[in-house]
Amino acid sequence: MSEQPIQIIVAGPRGKMGSETIRMISETDHFQLAAVVDSKNGGKRVADLQGLPKLDAAVYEDLQQCIDESNADVLIDFTTPEVGKDHAKIAVKHRLRAVIGTSGFTENDVRELSKLAEQNDTGIIIAPNFAIGAVLMMKFSKLAAKYFPAVEIIEQHHDGKLDAPSGTAVKTAEMMAEVREAKKQGHPDESESLEGARGAEMAGMRIHSVRLPGLVAHQEVIFGGDSETLKIRHDSIHRKSFMSGVKLAVETVVGLNVLVYGLDEILE
């Protein structure tokens, strides 16, 4: 007898990431869409929502009710930072494993959710980026930071992104900070004639955020050394690039009972 498919709730189904996730679920034999959580359209079916696959899963406006009435194994959340944080807490308290792709989580948020996950023996994966190439870019950058401590990050996203810098940029900087000493970059006496011209600072590294229509998700990590530079860049051309990572996260989280932050932690 074949195993039962993993039953999945998707929060944020009409968003670009949410809709792409639903298409991925519909094309994956061992996944099944249990329900979706939308800010409106409660009482309808997914098939009623424009641009989504013709699936019969129910639409809810409240995650609590959705969990109570659907037999789900995993929540996938691609909403907004504040809603995503609330959804993560609700899911874990109900022992529903969760994959959170919404960025904007602070270190305190992650610590709080990690404690909650352990208390409820329930797995949760929070990933700033689900593109496998982006995860490798972060890993390669961490390796390079051992040898090139002078580094700046330029991240570029579509102009509908709510947070800056991106979660990917912050995660990259955190990983590099583990292997390099914090240092002030640029001239010791440099000053900004326009505030913010040098970007945000994190552990001495500078992060620059670009927001323009036509972009999806792009990041370049630039290292400077003695008479040489090294550039590590990743580009997501379409949101399909994130789906292999979302799929891996779902398959992994069903066997977890703790919080994991970053897809790099589950990528061998």
N, C-alpha and C positions, 0 to 999 in steps of 0.2 A: 504494500500500500504506500502511495506517495505521501510525502509530508504535506501538511496543510500550508497554504500560502501565508505569508506574513501580512496581517491586517494593519493598514496604515491610515491614520488621520492626517490630512494636510491642512495647515492653517495658512491662510493667505492665498487661496486658490486662483484668484484673478490677477495676481501680480505676475511679473515676467518669470520669476524663479518658481513660484508656486504652480503656474500653469505648465511650465516645462517639466516639473516634477510629476505632475499628474499624468502627462504623456508618457514619461519614463515608466511609471507604475503600470500603466495600461499595457505597456509593451514587455513587461517582465513577468515571466510565467509564475515565479514563486512570490510575487507581490500581488496584493489586492487592495483597492481603495475602499476603506470601510466607511469614511465620511469626510466632509470638509468643514472647516470653520471659517466663516466669512463675516465681515462687519455688517452685511445686509444679505438679503435673499434667503433668510431663514425659512424653512418649510419647503423650499424648492428641491430639485434634484440637480446633480452636477450637469446632466444633459441639458438642463434649462439655461445654463450659463453660457453666454456667447464666447466662442473661441476655445471651449474645452471639449475633450472627448465625450462621446455620447454614453456616459456611464450613469448607472442608476443610484449611485451613492447619495445619501441625504446631505443637505446643507443645513448647518447649525450656525447660529450667531453667538452661542455661548459654549465655551470649551467644556465647562463642568457638565452641562446637559449632554453634550456630545459623548463624553467619556462614559456617562451613566447609561446611555442608550445604545452605544455601539460596542462591539466586542473587539476592541483594537489592541494591537501589540505595541505599536510605535506611533509617536507623534512626530511629524516633520513640520517645523515652523519656519516660514519665510514671511514674517509680518514686519512690524516696526520694532525698534529697540525696546521701547517700554512695554508693548504688548507681548513681545517675545519673552521678556523677563517674567512677566506674570504667567504666561502659558507654561514656561519651564517649571515654575514653582508648583502650579496646579497639577501638571502631569506627574511630577515626581512624588508629590504628596498622595496621589492616587496609584502609585506604583506602575505608572505607564512610562515605559522607556521613551526617551526623546532624542531627536536629532535637531539641533538648533542652528540654523544658518543665518539668523539675524545677527548683525554685528552691533557694536555699541556696548558690549559687556565690559564692566570695569573689573579690576582685580578683586575688589570687595564683592562684586556680584558673583564672580566665579567661586570665591571662597565660601560664600553663603550657600550657593547651590551645591557645591561639593559636599559640604556638611549635611545638607538635606538629603542628597543622594545616598550617603552612607547610612544615615538614620533610617531611610526607607528601603535600603538594600536594592536600589533601582539605578540602572545605568542611564547616563546622559552623555551625549557627545555635542560639544559646542565647537564649531569650526568656522573661523573667519573666511576660509576659502575652500571650496570642494574640488577645484581643478587639480588633478594629479600633478600637472606641470608646475602649478603655483607652489604646491607643497615641496616639490623637488627644488624649486628656486629658493625657497626659504632654507632648506637643508644645505644647499650649496653655499648660500650666503653665510650661514653659520660657520661652515668649514673655512671659507675665505677670510672671515673676520679674525681668525687666529693669526693670519699672516699680514692682513691689511687692516689695521685698526682705524684708519681714516676712511669713513664711509658716509654716504648720504643716500636717501631713498626718495625717488620720485614716483608717486602713485597717481594713476589717472583713471577716472571713472565717469560714467554717464552723469548728466546734470540732475538726475532725479535722486541721486544717493543722498541720504539724510545726514550721515555722519562723516566727519573728517578729523584726523586721518582715518583711512580705512582700517578695518580689523586686521587685514593681511599685513599692512605696513607696521602696525603696532606689534603684531606677533613676530614678524621678521626682526624688528629691533630688539624685542625681548630675547629671542633666540641668540642673536649676535652678542647681546649684553652679557650672556652667560660665559662667553669665551674671550672677551676683550675688557680691558680696563676703561672706565669712563674717562673721556678726555674732551676738552674744549677744542672744537675744530675751527679753522680759520685763523685770522690774525688775532693775537691777544687783545689788541686795542680796536678791533673792528666795531663799527656801529651801523645801525640801520637808519638811513635817511627816510625810508618808508617802513613803518612798523610791519613786521611779519615777512619782510623781504627774504630773510634767511630761513624761513619755515619754522615749524615746530621743533622743539628740542627734546630728545629723550636719551638719557645717559650719555650726553655729549654728541649724539648723532642727530642729524637734521632730516626732517621728513617734510616733503613738499607735496601738496595735494592739488590736483588739477581736476576740474569738473566741466565737461563739455558735452553737448549733444553729439551723437555719433560714436562715442566711446562705449565700451562695455566694462572691461576690467583689465588693467594693465599696470605692471610695476617694473621699475628698473632700479637695481641696487648698484651704485657706482662706488668702487673702491679706488683710493689713490695711494700710490707708493712712490718710491724713489725712481723718478723718470719713467713711470708706467702707471696705467690705469687698468682696471678690470671691471667689466659691466656684465651683470647677470640680469636678464630680462625675461619676463613672461607676459604673454598676451592671450586673453580670452576673446576670441572673435565672435563667439555665439554662446548663449547660455547652455547649450548642449554640453559644452566643455566641463560643466560642473556635475553632470549627471552620474558619471562613473564614480565620483567621490561620494555623492549622496547615496548611491546604491551600496557602496562599500560600508558607509557609516550605518545604514539600516541593518545590513547583514551582521555587522559587528556589535551594535548596541544591544541586540537581543540577548547576547551572552555576557553583558557587563552588569555590574552592580555598584559601580563608582562613576564619578564624572571624569571624562577625558576632554582636555582642551586642545584642539588642533588635530587635524587629520594626520599630521606628521607622527603623532603618537601611536597610530595604528597601522601606518604604512611600513612594511618590512623593508 
